Amino acid sequence: MRGRFLTAIAIRIEVDTPDASFFAALDEKIRSAANLMVGAPILLDFEKVPGFASRDHLGELVRAIRAKGLLLFGVQNATPEQQALAEEFGLIQVLVGRDTPVQQARAVSPRRSRLVAQPGNKVIHRHVRSGQLVVAERGDLTIIGSVASGAEVLASGNIHIYGTLRGRAMAGVEGDTNARIFCSKLEAELLAIAGLFKTSETIHPDLRRCNVQAFLEDETLHIERLV
């Protein structure tokens, strides 16, 4: 058995009865980020709607999303009632980031506690080629080189790329909203921090091929040039 990160897209539900405007907004997002969403694993996020508990509404939602060619497989932040409904439509409950429960609690010595708390920063002294995935599970990721188109780099902390970023970079994958992405030359397919993202289509042309940083502010991903 081998464990690895899986990049999934979460669709956050914010109304108890998804209507035409909801599906219109979803269609627009699919058009603007087709390369990201089509063919990617999809989750429904119920954090904003704990009262969403209609079997008919959920069934309609699941059928509509799958009809758009999206690979819907699970839910997150669901109540027990929502989990039971989701299972009826073949959806699994996914625990991510800070919501994952501790399976076993054991008393540890202060010395052992300090060792466990140390970040697992990772430094890569090479280019990341297309199709490769590089992950820093506990800490920052530094790439001394470029990231090719079709490659992915992920970190629970910050990402530093001393080269051209052409692939996908996802920082704060465990939910750290203070994480940032830095790169010497931006030509990215996707930037994401704590689940909020921008695709190549939504990155302003004036920021491309520049030395930049990406960060979150007011639940929006911002990109600014660095001198």
For each residue, the residues with C-beta under 8 A, 3 or more apart:
1:
2:
3:
4: 133 135
5: 133 135 137 154 173
6: 41
7: 40 41 152 154 168 170
8: 40 41 42 43 74 94
9: 36 37 40 41 42 43
10: 42 43 44 45 76 195
11: 26 42 43 44 45 65
12: 45 47 48
13: 18 44 45 46 48 49 52 61
14: 48 49
15: 18 19 22 49
16: 49 51 52 54 57
17: 54 57
18: 13 15 22 23 57 60 61
19: 15 22 23
20: 23 24
21: 24 25
22: 15 18 19 25 26
23: 18 19 20 26 27 64
24: 20 21 27 28
25: 21 22 28 29
26: 11 22 23 29 30 65 68
27: 23 24 30 31 68
28: 24 25 31 32
29: 25 26 32 33 37
30: 26 27 33 34 37 38 68 70
31: 27 28 34
32: 28 29 199 201 202
33: 29 30 36 37 197 199 201 202
34: 30 31 37 38
35: 38 189 199 200
36: 9 33 40 190 197 199
37: 9 29 30 33 34 40 42 70
38: 30 34 35 69 70
39: 69 71
40: 7 8 9 36 37 70 71
41: 6 7 8 9 71 73 74
42: 8 9 10 11 37 65 70 71 72 73
43: 8 9 10 11 72 73 74 75 76 94
44: 10 11 13 61 65 72 74 75 76 86 91
45: 10 11 12 13 48 75 76 77
46: 13 49 50 52 75 76 77 78 79 82
47: 12 76 77
48: 12 13 14 45
49: 13 14 15 16 46 52
50: 46 79 82
51: 16
52: 13 16 46 49 57 58 82
53: 79 81 82 85
54: 16 17 57 58
55: 58 59 85 88
56: 59 60
57: 16 17 18 52 54 60 61
58: 52 54 55 61 62 85 86 89
59: 55 56 62 63 89
60: 18 56 57 63 64
61: 13 18 44 57 58 64 65
62: 58 59 65 66 72 89 91
63: 59 60 66 67
64: 23 60 61 67 68
65: 11 26 42 44 61 62 68 70 72
66: 62 63 69 70 72
67: 63 64
68: 26 27 30 64 65
69: 38 39 66
70: 30 37 38 40 42 65 66
71: 39 40 41 42
72: 42 43 44 62 65 66 91
73: 41 42 43 90 91 92
74: 8 41 43 44 86 91 92 93 94
75: 43 44 45 46 78 82 83 86 91 92 93 94
76: 10 43 44 45 46 47 93 94 95 96 99
77: 45 46 47 99
78: 46 75 82 83 86 93
79: 46 50 53 82 83
80: 83 84
81: 53 84 85
82: 46 50 52 53 75 78 79 85 86
83: 75 78 79 80 86 87 93
84: 80 81 87 88
85: 53 55 58 81 82 88 89
86: 44 58 74 75 78 82 83 89 91 92 93
87: 83 84 90 91 92
88: 55 84 85
89: 58 59 62 85 86
90: 73 87
91: 44 62 72 73 74 75 86 87
92: 73 74 75 86 87
93: 74 75 76 78 83 86
94: 8 43 74 75 76
95: 76 99 100 101
96: 76 99 100 175
97: 100 173 174 175
98: 174 175
99: 76 77 95 96
100: 95 96 97
101: 95
102: 105
103:
104:
105: 102
106:
107:
108: 112 113 116
109: 112 113
110: 113 114
111: 114 115
112: 108 109 115 116
113: 108 109 110 116 117
114: 110 111 117 118
115: 111 112 118
116: 108 112 113
117: 113 114
118: 114 115
119: 138 139 140 157
120: 136 137 138 139
121: 136 139 140 141 142 157
122: 134 135 136 139 140 141 142 155
123: 142 144
124: 128 134 141 142 143 144 145
125: 144 145
126: 144 145
127: 145 146 147 148 163
128: 124 132 134 143 145 146 147 148 151 153 167
129: 132 148 151
130: 148 149 150 151 167
131: 150 151
132: 128 129 148 151 152
133: 4 5 151 152 153 154
134: 122 124 128 141 143 151 152 153 154
135: 4 5 122 141 153 154 155
136: 120 121 122 139 140 141 154 155 156 157
137: 5 120 156
138: 119 120 156 157
139: 119 120 121 122 136 155 156 157
140: 119 121 122 136 155 157 158 159 160
141: 121 122 124 134 135 136 153 154 155 157 158 159 160 171
142: 121 122 123 124 159 160 161 162
143: 124 128 134 146 147 153 159 160 161 162 163
144: 123 124 125 126 162 163
145: 124 125 126 127 128 162 163
146: 127 128 143 161 163 164 165 166 185
147: 127 128 143 151 153 161 163 164 165 166 167 169
148: 127 128 129 130 132 151 166 167
149: 130 166 167 189
150: 130 131 167 189
151: 128 129 130 131 132 133 134 147 148 166 167 168
152: 7 132 133 134 167 168 169 170
153: 128 133 134 135 141 143 147 159 161 167 168 169 170
154: 5 7 133 134 135 136 141 169 170 171 173
155: 122 135 136 139 140 141 158 159 170 171 172 173 179
156: 136 137 138 139 172 173 174 176 179
157: 119 121 136 138 139 140 141 171 172 176 179
158: 140 141 155 171 179 180 181 182
159: 140 141 142 143 153 155 169 170 171 179 180 181 182 183
160: 140 141 142 143 182 183
161: 142 143 146 147 153 164 165 169 181 182 183 184
162: 142 143 144 145 184
163: 127 143 144 145 146 147 183 184 185
164: 146 147 161 183 184 185 187
165: 146 147 161 169 183 185 186 187 188
166: 146 147 148 149 151 187 188 189
167: 128 130 147 148 149 150 151 152 153 188 189 190
168: 7 151 152 153 188 189 190 191 192
169: 147 152 153 154 159 161 165 181 183 188 190 191 192
170: 7 152 153 154 155 159 173 190 191 192 193 197
171: 141 154 155 157 158 159 176 179 180 181 192 193 194 214
172: 155 156 157 175 176 177 178 179 193 194 216
173: 5 97 154 155 156 170 194
174: 97 98 156
175: 96 97 98 172 194 195
176: 156 157 171 172 179 194
177: 172 193 194 216
178: 172 216
179: 155 156 157 158 159 171 172 176 193 194 216
180: 158 159 171 193 213 214 215
181: 158 159 161 169 171 191 193 213 214 215
182: 158 159 160 161 212 213 214 226
183: 159 160 161 163 164 165 169 186 188 211 212
184: 161 162 163 164 211
185: 146 163 164 165 209 210 211
186: 165 183 203 207 208 209 210 211 212 223
187: 164 165 166 200 208 209
188: 165 166 167 168 169 183 191 200 203
189: 35 149 150 166 167 168 199 200
190: 36 167 168 169 170 197 198 199 200
191: 168 169 170 181 188 197 198 203 214 221 223
192: 168 169 170 171 195 196 197 198 221
193: 170 171 172 177 179 180 181 196 197 214 215 216 221
194: 171 172 173 175 176 177 179 216
195: 10 175 192
196: 192 193 216 219 220 221
197: 33 36 170 190 191 192 193 221
198: 190 191 192 202 203 214 221 223
199: 32 33 35 36 189 190 202 203
200: 35 187 188 189 190 203
201: 32 33
202: 32 33 198 199
203: 186 188 191 198 199 200 207 208 223
204: 207 208 223
205: 208
206: 210
207: 186 203 204 210 212 223 224 225
208: 186 187 203 204 205
209: 185 186 187
210: 185 186 206 207 225 226
211: 183 184 185 186 225 226 227
212: 182 183 186 207 223 224 225 226
213: 180 181 182 223 224 226
214: 171 180 181 182 191 193 198 221 222 223
215: 180 181 193 221 222
216: 172 177 178 179 193 194 196 219 220 221 222
217: 220 222
218:
219: 196 216
220: 196 216 217
221: 191 192 193 196 197 198 214 215 216
222: 214 215 216 217
223: 186 191 198 203 204 207 212 213 214
224: 207 212 213
225: 207 210 211 212
226: 182 210 211 212 213
227: 211
